[in-house]
Amino acid sequence: MSQKKTHWYNEVSRDQWKSLNAATIGYFLDGFDFNMVNLLLVPIAATFDIPLVLSSTLISAAYLSRWFGGLMFGAIGDRFGRKVSMVTSILLYAGGTFICAFAPSFWVLFAARLFIGLGMAGEYSSSTTYIMETWPKHLRNRAVGFVVAGFSLGGAVTAQVYKLVSSLLEGTKYASQDWRLFFMIGIIPVFFALWMRRRTFQKCVLSKRSCKQQIRTMFRQRICSVSSSSRVKSVQSSTPALPW
C-alpha cells in the first residue's frame, strides 16, 4: 500500500510562515524604494533645479552605503541577535524615508538616501539569515527564493501606486511636489513590518525559553546519570576481589 504523499508546505509550521512573511517584507520595501526613486528622479531634479545626472546619484547613494551596512548589521546580528538587527535596519529605512519626504535641499535628500542604504543592507543580511535559522534545512532554498521575490513584488506595487497618485494630483498645485507624497507612502509598510516582526519575535523568544528549559533538564539528567555511574564504578573498584 503506497503512502500518501505529503506536500512541502504541510511541513512548515505557522510560526515559520510568519517568519517568512517578516523577512519578505524587508525585501518588499527595498523593491518599493528602488523603483520609486527611479520614477521620481525627474520631478526631484525640477524641484531643486539640478541636472538630471546629479539627481541620478540618489540611486548610487543607497548602494554606496550598503557595503558598510552589510558589515555593520551582520556583526550586530551575531552579537545582539537577529531581532535587534532586523528592527534597527527597518527603523533606519523608515527614518531615511521620512527625511526624504521633507528634505529642504538636494544634499539633505542625498544624506537620507545613505541611511536608507544602510537599512536595506541590514535587511538583506538579517532577513536571509533569519530564514536559514528558522526553516527546515531541506526547504531553506525555497524559502529564500520567496524572500527575494519580495523585491519584485515591491517594484510592481510601486508602479501601480505611482500611476494612481500621479493621476489624482495631475493638474493640482501639488503636482510638482508629488514625489514627497511618494516617500510618505513608503513609510506606511514600515509600521506593518514592525508589527509583524514584533509578533514573530515574541513567539521566537517563548520558543527559545522553552528550548533552554529542555536543554537544562537534559543536562541535569545527564549529570545525574554520569554521577550515578561514577559512584557505581567507585564502589566496584573499592570492593576487594574474593579468592574464589
C-alpha positions in Angstrom: 0.0 0.0 0.0 1.5 3.3 -1.1 2.0 6.1 1.4 0.1 9.3 0.9 2.5 12.0 -0.5 3.0 15.0 1.8 3.3 18.4 0.2 6.2 20.5 1.2 4.0 23.3 2.6 2.5 21.0 5.1 5.9 20.5 6.7 6.1 24.2 7.5 4.6 25.4 10.8 2.5 28.5 11.2 5.3 30.3 13.1 7.7 29.5 10.2 5.3 31.0 7.7 5.2 34.1 9.9 9.0 34.3 10.0 9.0 34.1 6.2 6.5 37.0 5.9 8.5 39.1 8.4 11.6 38.6 6.3 10.0 39.1 2.9 8.6 42.5 3.8 12.1 43.8 4.1 12.8 42.9 0.5 9.4 44.3 -0.5 10.4 47.7 1.0 13.7 47.6 -0.9 12.0 46.9 -4.2 9.4 49.6 -3.5 12.1 52.2 -2.7 14.4 51.3 -5.5 11.7 51.6 -8.2 10.2 54.6 -6.6 13.4 56.6 -6.8 13.8 55.7 -10.4 10.4 57.1 -11.2 11.0 60.3 -9.2 14.4 61.5 -10.5 12.9 63.9 -13.0 10.5 65.7 -10.6 13.2 65.9 -7.9 15.6 67.5 -10.4 12.9 70.0 -11.3 12.2 70.8 -7.6 15.8 71.6 -6.7 16.8 72.9 -10.1 19.6 70.5 -10.6 20.8 68.4 -13.6 19.2 65.0 -14.1 22.7 63.4 -13.8 23.1 64.8 -10.3 19.6 63.7 -9.4 20.5 60.2 -10.5 23.2 60.0 -7.8 20.4 59.3 -5.3 20.4 55.8 -6.6 24.1 55.5 -6.2 23.9 56.9 -2.6 21.9 54.0 -1.3 24.3 51.5 -2.9 27.4 53.3 -1.6 26.4 52.8 2.0 25.1 49.2 1.6 28.6 47.6 1.8 29.1 49.2 5.2 25.6 48.4 6.3 26.0 44.7 5.5 29.2 44.5 7.6 27.7 46.5 10.4 24.4 44.7 10.7 26.0 41.3 10.2 28.1 42.0 13.3 25.1 43.4 15.2 23.1 40.3 14.4 25.9 37.9 15.6 26.5 40.0 18.8 23.0 41.0 19.8 20.7 38.7 17.9 18.5 38.9 14.7 15.8 40.9 16.5 18.0 43.9 17.2 19.5 43.7 13.7 16.2 43.5 11.8 14.4 46.1 13.8 17.2 48.6 13.7 17.6 48.2 10.0 13.9 48.8 9.3 14.0 51.9 11.6 16.9 53.3 9.6 15.0 52.8 6.5 11.9 54.5 8.0 14.0 57.4 9.3 15.7 57.9 5.9 12.4 57.8 4.0 10.8 60.3 6.4 13.7 62.7 5.9 13.4 62.3 2.1 9.8 63.4 2.3 10.6 66.7 3.9 14.1 67.3 2.6 14.7 71.1 2.2 17.6 70.6 -0.2 19.1 68.0 -2.5 22.1 67.2 -0.3 19.8 66.5 2.7 17.9 64.1 0.4 21.3 62.6 -0.6 22.3 62.0 3.0 18.9 60.5 3.8 19.4 58.0 0.9 22.7 56.9 2.6 20.7 56.0 5.7 18.2 54.1 3.6 21.1 52.1 2.0 22.4 51.2 5.5 18.9 49.9 6.5 18.5 47.9 3.3 21.8 46.2 3.7 20.8 45.2 7.2 17.6 43.8 5.7 19.5 41.6 3.2 21.8 40.1 5.8 19.4 39.7 8.7 16.3 38.5 6.8 18.1 35.8 4.9 20.0 34.6 7.9 16.8 34.6 10.0 15.1 32.3 7.4 18.1 29.9 7.4 17.8 29.7 11.2 14.1 29.1 11.4 13.1 27.0 8.4 13.7 23.2 7.8 17.0 22.5 6.2 15.6 20.9 3.1 13.2 23.9 2.5 15.6 26.8 3.0 16.5 27.3 -0.6 12.8 27.5 -1.5 12.1 29.9 1.4 15.0 32.3 0.4 13.5 32.3 -3.1 10.2 33.5 -1.7 12.0 36.2 0.3 13.9 37.5 -2.7 10.7 37.6 -4.7 9.5 40.3 -2.3 11.8 42.7 -4.2 9.9 42.2 -7.5 6.6 42.5 -5.7 7.6 45.8 -4.2 8.6 47.1 -7.6 5.2 46.0 -9.1 3.3 47.8 -6.3 5.4 50.9 -6.8 4.3 51.2 -10.4 0.6 51.0 -9.5 0.9 53.5 -6.7 2.8 55.9 -8.9 0.1 55.6 -11.5 -2.7 56.2 -9.0 -1.1 59.1 -7.2 0.0 60.9 -10.4 -3.5 60.7 -11.8 -5.0 62.1 -8.6 -2.6 65.0 -8.3 -2.4 65.8 -12.0 -3.4 69.4 -12.7 -3.3 70.4 -9.0 -0.9 72.8 -7.2 0.7 69.8 -5.5 1.7 68.0 -8.8 5.2 69.5 -8.7 5.8 68.1 -5.2 4.1 64.7 -5.7 7.5 63.0 -5.1 7.3 63.9 -1.4 4.0 62.2 -1.1 5.5 59.0 -2.5 8.2 59.0 0.2 5.4 59.4 2.8 3.6 56.5 1.3 6.8 54.5 1.5 6.7 54.8 5.3 3.3 53.1 5.7 4.6 49.5 5.1 7.2 50.0 7.8 4.6 50.1 10.5 3.1 46.9 9.3 6.6 45.3 9.2 7.4 46.4 12.7 4.0 45.0 13.9 4.6 41.7 12.1 8.1 41.3 13.4 7.1 42.1 16.9 4.6 39.3 17.0 7.0 36.9 15.3 9.9 37.7 17.7 7.7 37.4 20.8 6.9 33.8 19.8 10.5 33.1 19.0 11.5 34.3 22.5 9.0 32.0 24.1 10.2 29.1 21.9 13.8 29.8 22.8 12.9 29.9 26.5 11.2 26.5 26.1 14.2 25.1 24.3 16.6 26.4 27.0 14.5 24.8 29.7 14.5 21.5 27.8 18.3 21.7 27.4 18.8 22.4 31.1 16.6 19.5 32.1 18.5 17.2 29.7 21.8 18.5 31.0 20.8 17.9 34.7 19.6 14.4 33.8 22.9 13.7 32.1 24.9 14.9 35.1 22.9 12.8 37.4 23.4 9.8 35.2 27.1 10.3 34.9 27.3 10.9 38.7 25.4 7.7 39.5 27.6 5.7 37.0 30.8 7.1 38.7 29.6 6.1 42.1 28.9 2.5 41.0 32.3 2.2 39.4 33.9 3.7 42.5 32.2 1.1 44.7 33.1 -1.7 42.4 36.8 -0.7 42.3 37.0 -0.4 46.1 35.5 -3.8 46.8 38.3 -6.5 47.2 38.2 -9.4 44.8 37.3 -12.7 46.5 39.7 -15.6 46.1 37.2 -17.9 44.7 
